[in-house]
Amino acid sequence: MGKAKAPRRLADNEARAVARTIRVSPQKLNLVAAMIRGKSVATALTDLEFSRKRIAGTVRKTLESAIANAENNHGLDVDALVVAEAYVGKSITMKRFHARGRGRASRIEKPFSHLTIVVRELEEVEAA
């Protein structure tokens, strides 16, 4: 006898993908996430393809994973998907030191981030 299956946290017309411990600060990652929020997935993929930010490739892979989850696991229409949510969280921070003058040291922090992308299928509004 095991526990009952946990209810699904997302609506039936949503799917998500999570990328954990990405080696970039949350502030920099949030700039790229804000770029795709609310856009259709085709537009968002194009924007990420031509973005000059280093982390845009990782965000693109996460978005493609969310699209694949929507199509394969939940049977959603890929052409009707939009990026409903794209949010960033803090992860671990590596602490390193940098040698300074006169025998001193200063601390360098190398932050990591988590990225969650939720895609939602929009119903086509029919003109009456």
N, C-alpha and C positions, 0 to 999 in steps of 0.2 A: 504494500500500500504506500503510495507516494502522495506528494502534495498535488492539489488540483492545478491544472494549467493556468498560468497567470493570464489575465485578459490582455488583449492587444492595446498598447498605449496610444497608437495612432488610429486615425479614422480609416475606414475601408478604402478610401480613395487616396491614401498617402503611403509613401514608402520612404525609408531613410537609409543613410550610410554614415558611418562614423570612422574617422581616421584619428588614431591616437598617437601621442608622443611624436608630433611633427617638430622637427628641429628648426623652429622659427618662433619669434616672440609673438604673443597673442595680438599685440597692437598692429604688427605688420600683417599678420594673417587676416585680421579683421578688415583691413583695407581691401583685400582681394575678395573676401566674403561679401562685403557691402556692395561690391561691383556687380555681383550676380543676383542678389536678393530681389525677388519679385519678377524676374525675367523668365521668358520661356526657356526651356532647356536648350533649344537649338541656338538661340541668341547668346545664352550664357556660355555654351561650349565655344562659340566663335570668339567671344570676348576673352575667354581664358587662353585660347590658342594664340592670340596676338598680343597678349599682355606681356609687358617687359619685366614683370616681377618674377623673382626666382621661384617663388613658392606656387606660382600659378599652375604649374604642371601637376603638383600634388593635389591641388584643389580640383583640377580637371579630372584626375583619376577617381577622386572621391565622388564627384558628380556623376561620372559614368557608372560607378558602382551603384549609386542610388537609382539611376535610370534602369540598370539591369535588374536590380531588386524589384522595382515597380513592374517591369515587364514579366520577369520569370516567376517571381514568388507571389505576386498579387494580381497578375493579369490585367494591368492597366495599359491604356493606349499611350504610346510614347509620344505621339504627335500632340497630345493634349496636356502634356505635363508642364508645370511651371515650378520654379524654385520657390517654395512657400517659405522656408526658413533656412538660414545658413548662419549658424552661430558658433562662436569660438569660446573655448574654456582654457584656463591655465592648467598646466601639467607640472612636471618636476622642473627644478632648476639645478643645473650642474654648477658647482662652485669651483672656480679655478683661481690661481693667483698669478699676478704679473709682477716680475721683479722691478723695483724702482730704485732710484738713487739712494745712496747712503745706507745701504743694507736693509731698506724697507721693502714692504710688499703691499700691493693693493689687490682688492678682490675683483674678480671678473665673474659675472653671472651669465650663464648660457641657458636661456629659458626654452622650454618646450611647450607645445600647445596641443589641444584637442579640437577637431573640427567635426561638426555635425551638420549634414545637409538633409533637409526634408523636401521631397518633391510631392506635388499634389496634382491630381488629374482634375481639370476643369471640365464641367459639362458644357456642351455647346448650347448657347442660347439661341433658340429658334425665333425668327421674326414672325409675329402673328399678323 
